[in-house]
Amino acid sequence: MAEEMAEEVDTVSISILGRDYQISCPPSEEEALRKSARYLDKQMSKVKKTSSTLAFEKVAIMAAINICHELLQQSEEAEESESSSIEKIQSLQQKIEKAIQDSRQIEI
């Protein structure tokens, strides 16, 4: 039985609202983790500025809700864009098929 090789994992230090966290992460994902942490820190800072009396946990929850809202909006926009693109492609396919049929009729 062959042993599976485990991917190497490093400990990465990130800071969210002045609190430091140590997170295990494969080296290939470190930059994405750091970028995500910076984004979360920025979002939590925005929430904290609008309501400085909120506890850390509530700030985190409000930031998570805001991030989820952004994600859902982007997802919906992507779906609408995809649907619109599919309609345009279908319309172009119909025009191409009509042009091919018209050119065949001219040849006859």
Secondary structure, DSSP 8 states (H G I E B T S, - for coil): ---------EEEEEEETTEEEEEEE-GGGHHHHHHHHHHHHHHHHHHHHH-TTS-HHHHHHHHHHHHHHHHHHHHHHHHHHHHHHHHHHHHHHHHHHHHHHHHHHHH-
